[in-house]
Amino acid sequence: MTPQQQNQKAQVTTTSEFQTILSILKGNIGPGCLSLPWSFSIVGVPLGCLITTMMTLLVSWNAWTLVVLKREMGGGRRFTYSDVGEALFGTRFRIIIDVSVITVQLAVCTVFFSLIGENLSAVIRQTLGSEYEYVDIFSDR
């Protein structure tokens, strides 16, 4: 294969629209499933539906804009969101994007650890019974 053919092949292998939509759904639905019941219990169902719809539209529009920018800038699979931010606004913005992504990932991990702790506590309490005092150290109740 000539270098020109390799370059054309590299340009052809991009993310399809279906893959992009699935990626956006996975990123939004995962953390959302964990926090939506609590959020709706605080604000109520009507306001919760309105806010969820507005946030879904905003996040989807932002994600789609980012994908369009990435494609227009000629980035392939190795062109990250941080690269887009750096190309548009400089190195400081790249750092802001990286810190934001890390913060979101740590927040999601915190929620998962909290769920694991609560579920583990419930299983141990159910299995061993309430007669064991040390089981209560796993619980905040």
N, C-alpha and C positions, 0 to 999 in steps of 0.2 A: 504494500500500500504506500502511495506517495504521501509526503507530508500534507499536501493539499487535501487529499482524500481523508486523512486522519482528522484534519481540522474540521472538515465538513461533517464527519461522523460525530465529533465532539459537540458540534453546535446542534445537531439533530436530537441528541439525547438530553431532553429537558423534562421537567416535571409536567405531567399532563394536568388538565383542569380537574379531572376526577381525583388524582392524587393530591392536588392542592386542597380541594374541598375536604377530603378525608383528613388531611393533616390539620386543617383548621378545626374541624369537628372534634378530633381527638384532643387537641389542645384546649378547647373550651369546655367540652363535656366532662372530661375527667375531673378537674378541680371543681367544676360547677355542681356535679352530682353530690359532692361532699358538703358543699356549703349552702346549696339552695334550700333545703328544708329548714335550716336554722334561720336563714334570711327571711323566708316567707313567714315564719312564726313571729318575727319581730315587726315586719311592716304590713302583714296581711296579704291575702291572696290578690285582690284587685291591684293594689299598688305594686306588689311583687311581680305580677304579670306585666304591668306597664314598664317597670324598670328593667326587667329581664329582656323584654322586646327591644327597648331602646339600646341597651348595652349590647345585645346581639347584633343589631344593625350597625352600631358604631364599631365594634370589634371586627365584624366581617368587612366593613368598608376599609378600615385601617389595614387589615391583613391583605385584602385584594390590592390596595394601593401599593403596599410594600412589594407584592409579587410583580405588579406592573413595572414599578421602578427598577426592580432587580432585572427583569427581562430587557427593559430599555437600555440599561447600563451594560448589557452584554454579558452578564454574569451567568455562569453555568452552575452546576451543582456545588462547586467549591466556593462560590461567592456567597458569603454569609450575610445575615442581617446587619452585623457589625460593619461589614465592608460597605454596605449601602449607606449606613449612617456616616461612616468616615468619608466616603466619596462626596456626600451631600453637604456635610456640616463640619468636617474636620475630625482630628484625633480626639478632642475632648468629648464629642458626641459619641464616638465609638466606645469610649470608657463608660459613658452614661448608659448606653445600650447593654454593654456587658454586665455592669453592676445590676441593672434592672432585671435581666434574664436570670442572673444568679439569685437575686432576691426572690423572684417568683418561684424558682425551683426550690429554694430553701423553705418558703412558705408552704408549698405543696407537701414537701417532706415532713414538715412539722405537723400538718393535718394528718398525714398517714401514721406518724408515730403516735399521735394522740389516739387515733382510732384503734391501733394495735394494742396500746396500753389498756384502753377501756374494755376491749373485747377479751383480751387475755385475763384481765381482772375478773370479768364476769364468768369466764370458763373456769378459772381456778376456784372462785367462790362457789360455783355450782358443783364442781367436782369434789372439792374437799369439804364443803359444807361451811356453815357460818361459825362452827365451834372453834375454828382455828383463828387466833387473834392476828397472826402475821399476814393473813389474807387481806385485812383491811388496809395495810400499807400501800396496796396497789390502787386503792380507791380514794377519791376525794369526797366521798359521801359520808 
